[in-house]
């Protein structure tokens, strides 16, 4: 049983569930379990969450989901090739990251250590 306060699950909007599954499967090798036509749960190498067609993307400076990549430049090229829109780059003392919008408009970060 998780401890109180443990971050347990992430749920993101997804207007097109089939396209979302292809995007994240091809980029990060995530696996999916469907729960009807409007919801799919993802397993991101042991971290779980879901994509929900009933939720809508709010484009703002809200929370940012951040994914790790050992080869950041290669991952950025994969994101571009898959149709992700690169929205920014940042360097910081521990490493660097880029952000992108997925096909649903969700903004996601990808970072790597120096």
Secondary structure, 3 states (H helix, E strand, C coil): CCCCCCCCCEEEECCCHHHHHHHHHHHHCCEEEECCCCEEEEEECCEEEEEECCCCCCCCCCCCEEEECCCHHHHHHHHHHCCCEEEEEEEECCEEEEEEECCCCCEEEEEEEC
